[in-house]
């Protein structure tokens, strides 16, 4: 049965595209070990790219005001994520650290992790991913500031091209008080275990 997506590509068309790639790689899609591979790949893509079917901002709509005037930093560290590079469709595996300075409301911490997941489960460039997370939180919670640091390894660099393993890329986006106040920024970086010059 056909499984249409928002762009009208059916499941059957997606599976046939996988068979074409298998043939292009030099394989026989009809051999026993590969018969169900197109179905498995399409099912995996549904999971890996589920971020296209959701709006991460929706996770930030329910907030809490009864926090006894709490206005200090809220930090969620080590949010593990998997994404895919939009240039080579190769995995990006990493961790995000998210902090914000609430004004009059806070959000459940699991929602911050869901914002990261919502953007990570799309084809990405790490710099864009970092900015999307920060701006989503800033626009929806209206805090005094937002800080996001992403540390990830890119399989497009470790399994092809220069083949450099053990290399990670660190990106950051600082908004509001985190950009304007060096002490606030330093406190956040200390919380997440980074000292020095991330800006």
TAWOZI-V254443 format. One record per run of one state. SS is the DSSP state (2 for helix, 1 for strand, 0 for the rest). FROM is the first residue (numbers start at 0). LEN is the number of residues. If there is no record, write none. Layout:
ss:SS from:FROM len:LEN
ss:SS from:FROM len:LEN
This chain:
ss:0 from:0 len:10
ss:2 from:10 len:15
ss:0 from:25 len:6
ss:2 from:31 len:3
ss:0 from:34 len:2
ss:2 from:36 len:12
ss:0 from:48 len:1
ss:2 from:49 len:4
ss:0 from:53 len:2
ss:2 from:55 len:5
ss:0 from:60 len:2
ss:1 from:62 len:2
ss:0 from:64 len:8
ss:1 from:72 len:13
ss:0 from:85 len:5
ss:1 from:90 len:11
ss:0 from:101 len:4
ss:1 from:105 len:2
ss:0 from:107 len:1
ss:2 from:108 len:12
ss:0 from:120 len:2
ss:1 from:122 len:2
ss:0 from:124 len:1
ss:2 from:125 len:16
ss:0 from:141 len:3
ss:1 from:144 len:10
ss:2 from:154 len:4
ss:0 from:158 len:10
ss:1 from:168 len:8
ss:2 from:176 len:4
ss:0 from:180 len:1
ss:2 from:181 len:10
ss:0 from:191 len:8
